[in-house]
């Protein structure tokens, strides 16, 4: 699925020996990988969420950037805070449980996908009251 911000390179090759170089091959187009699209549909799994933990699930982004998604990273912050805390790296599934939360506090969560190139943009956030 070519996207407008993908880079496509074209390569030609030839053999060379002590007599000289052979003819160039036909061009071979190769798409350069980029970061994956951000995960989508981040949501609270109410059946898991309690006063001390929040269950999350999400979907893969639309395009993996030309390189398989290796894992995900979940981060969160209290609603009143400015800075997100990276909670867990290396998540191999599209769900996670964040433990160690304080009852009655509202938290904001987000997820990023990582492929060979690096981390995606962050998902849209979901806000959850730990209750």
N, C-alpha and C positions, 0 to 999 in steps of 0.2 A: 504494500500500500504506500506508494510514494507520496510524501507530503512536501509542501512548498519549501520547508526549511531543511529538508534532507539534502545532503551533498552527494552527488553521484559523480564518481571519477571513472575515466575511461583509460584502460591500459592496453598497450600493444607490446608484444614480446618478439624477440628474434634470437636465433642461435648464432653464436660466434665461435669460430675456431681460428687456427693459424692461417687459413686461407682468406678469411674475411667474415662478414656478417651475412646471414640469410635474410630472406624477405620478412617483413613485419607480418604478424598475425592479424586477423580481424580484431577490431576493438572489443574489449570485454568490459561491460559496465559493472561497476561495483558501488553499492550504496554504502556510504560511511555511516557508522552507528552514531546515534545521539542518545541523550537521556530518554527514558521511557516517559510516556504521558503520566500525569498524576493519577493516583488511585481515585476511584469514584464511589459514590453512594456510601460514604462512611456513616455508620449508624450505631446507636446504642443497642445492645442485646439485653433487653429488659429482664429476661429470665435469668440472667447471670448477675446483673448489677445489684449491689447491696450498698450499705453505708460505707463499706471498706474496700470495695472493688467495683470496677466498671468493665463490662464485656463490650467489645467492639468487633464489628466486621465491616468489610468493604469489598469492592470489586477491583479487578485489575483495570488499569487505564486502557484506552482504546487501542493504542499502538505501543509496542514494547521498545521502540527506538531502533529496531534492527538487531537487537541483542536481547536474549532471554532475560527476564526479570530474575535476579538472583535471590533477593530477599526484600524485606520491608523494615521500616523504622517507624516506631510510634513515639510521639512526643505529646506532652500535655503541659498545661499551666492552670493555676487558679484563675477564675474569671477576672479578678481584680489585678492580676499580675501582668507585667509587660513581656516577660521572657518565657519562652517555652523550654521545658526540660526534656532532654532525650531520655525516654524511659527504657526502651528495649530495641536492640539492633538484631539483625540476623533472623527475623521472623520469616519462616518458610511457608506460611499459610496466609490466607486472607482474613485472619481473625486473631484476636489477642485479648488477654485479660490484664488490666492494670490493677495491681494490688497496692495496699498501703495508703489508701486515701483516708481523708478525715470526714467523718459524718457531718452532713449539713453544709458542706462546701460545694460550690458549683465549679466544675472543671471544664476546660476546653481541650479537645483532643484533635490531633491531625496525624496523617500517615504520609510517608514517602516511599516510593519504589526505588530500588537500586538495580541497575544493570551494569554491564562492563564499563560503560562510560562514566557513570556516577549516579547521584541521587536525582530523582525527578523533582518537579515543583511539588509543594505540599498539597494534599487533598483539601477540599473544603473542610471546614471544621464542624465538629458536633459538640454541643454543650450539654453537660449532664450534671444533675444534682446527685451527689453521693448520698443516697437516703434509702 
